[in-house]
């Protein structure tokens, strides 16, 4: 349910936004979250700090005449918001990469997504649950960055499995507008599993994206499982502060054949 980050987006590094564009993106999505929260039946917002040392930075290798990559250290601030309303739910996030950078070689970057879904159960007023299926939904996402917008639309099922409060399977048609009518597909899983070990509380959560059947890019996978401990519970404030690790695995990063990323990211999350 995060970033991704680092969610799948196929674009060249030169298309990262300027600071001004990033500020507009951040303000737009945050205003959108406030508007959505106004009609919400429930909502949650958090801010995260992540840091790792083995991110793959893409560059053009003039000697080889192709895109290549090198390992870099990065820090990321992510702002997330999720809510449920009368007819569905909404999720959005903004990533700010290297927010304190003064290095022209590793500039501050911005990226965001907004993902509204409409519940058939809520829209029809009928309980559509059956077996492990909790609900069927229309699912959409907009990916927003400098010089590109990608629109995704399709169907989703929410499942009741493994005693998880959240387990989603979303199937999208993926329309990267830069490439005109060319579309591909994307499968997105999202999960959340709280559990206790003695007096300590933990959360195993994350996402899995698989983008495929795109003419202009290789099939690519990115997943970010997280294991977080509820630190707030240690001083009688459960559910407010979590810390742990997110391990990001990216195959064919940005749809570039052979560029793979494996990075352990230290993570702190403040929730309100």
Protein Blocks (a to p, Z undefined) as FASTA:
>chain_A
ZZhnoiacdddfklpccfklmmmmmmmmmmmmmmmmmmpcbdcddddddddfkbccdddd
fknopacdddddddddddddddddfklccddddddehklbcbfklccdddddddddddfk
lmnopafbehjbfbdcddddddddehiacddddddddddehhiabdcddddddddfknoj
accddddddddddddehjbccdddddddddehifkbccdddddddddddfklmnopghkb
ccdddddddehihhighiacddddddddddZZ
